[in-house]
């Protein structure tokens, strides 16, 4: 899985990049088909602003998972967005399991 890390209007610390890599590596244990992940960090105003993290995960079969979260800290925003992505991936995987089991049942009937 490749990671594209973007910080808009500022230079991100290496700790933020490492945190993003660590959090996104947790997603790969839920679904093996992840191809690429993008993390975009930005804020509204230079001082006392709300920090926003947008996480985009590209998977097999041209499927894209997207989450955007805002808070007072970039790490909290990233963590919340990645939690949302995890939920989306779990739902997608359940849907795949249902369709595979349905196909197998139909094949057994015919």
C-alpha positions in Angstrom: 0.0 0.0 0.0 1.4 3.4 -1.0 0.7 6.5 1.1 0.4 10.0 -0.4 0.6 12.6 2.4 -0.3 16.2 1.6 -0.2 19.2 4.0 -1.9 22.2 2.5 -0.5 25.7 3.4 2.0 24.3 5.9 4.8 21.9 6.3 3.8 18.9 8.4 6.1 17.4 11.0 7.5 14.0 10.5 5.6 12.8 13.5 2.3 13.5 11.7 3.5 11.5 8.7 4.6 8.6 10.9 1.3 8.7 12.8 -0.7 8.5 9.6 1.4 5.5 8.4 0.9 3.7 11.7 -2.9 4.3 11.7 -3.3 3.3 8.0 -1.3 0.2 8.5 -4.1 -0.9 10.9 -6.6 -0.8 8.1 -4.7 -3.3 6.0 -5.5 -6.1 8.5 -9.3 -5.6 7.7 -9.0 -5.7 3.9 -6.1 -6.9 1.7 -7.2 -5.2 -1.4 -6.1 -1.7 -0.5 -3.9 -0.2 -3.2 -3.3 3.4 -2.2 -4.1 5.8 0.6 -4.1 9.6 0.6 -4.1 11.8 3.7 -4.8 15.5 3.2 -4.3 17.9 6.1 -5.4 21.5 6.1 -6.8 24.3 8.3 -9.0 27.3 7.9 -7.0 30.1 9.5 -3.4 30.3 10.6 -4.2 30.8 14.3 -6.7 29.1 16.5 -8.3 27.3 13.6 -10.1 24.0 13.2 -7.7 21.4 11.7 -9.2 19.1 9.1 -8.0 15.7 7.9 -9.3 14.0 4.8 -8.5 10.4 4.2 -9.0 8.6 0.9 -8.4 4.9 0.5 -8.4 3.3 -3.0 -9.1 -0.4 -3.1 -9.5 -3.2 -5.7 -12.3 -3.0 -8.3 -12.1 0.8 -8.4 -13.7 1.2 -5.0 -12.9 4.4 -3.0 -13.5 5.0 0.7 -13.5 8.6 1.8 -13.8 10.3 5.2 -13.3 13.9 6.4 -13.0 14.9 10.0 -12.3 18.2 11.9 -11.1 18.9 15.4 -8.6 21.1 17.3 -5.7 18.7 16.6 -4.5 17.0 13.4 -3.9 13.6 15.1 -7.4 13.5 16.5 -8.8 14.4 13.1 -6.8 11.7 11.4 -7.8 9.1 13.9 -11.5 9.9 13.6 -11.3 9.9 9.8 -9.5 6.5 9.8 -12.1 5.1 12.2 -14.8 6.1 9.7 -12.8 4.5 6.9 -12.5 1.3 9.0 -16.3 1.1 9.4 -16.8 1.6 5.7 -14.3 -1.2 4.8 -16.0 -3.6 7.3 -19.4 -2.9 5.7 -18.0 -3.3 2.2 -16.4 -6.6 3.2 -19.6 -7.9 4.7 -21.4 -7.0 1.5 -18.8 -8.9 -0.5 -19.3 -12.0 1.7 -23.1 -11.8 1.2 -22.8 -11.7 -2.6 -20.3 -14.5 -2.7 -22.5 -16.7 -0.5 -25.5 -15.9 -2.6 -23.7 -16.8 -5.8 -22.6 -20.1 -4.3 -26.2 -20.9 -3.2 -27.5 -20.2 -6.7 -24.8 -22.4 -8.2 -25.7 -25.3 -5.9 -29.4 -25.0 -6.9 -28.6 -25.3 -10.6 
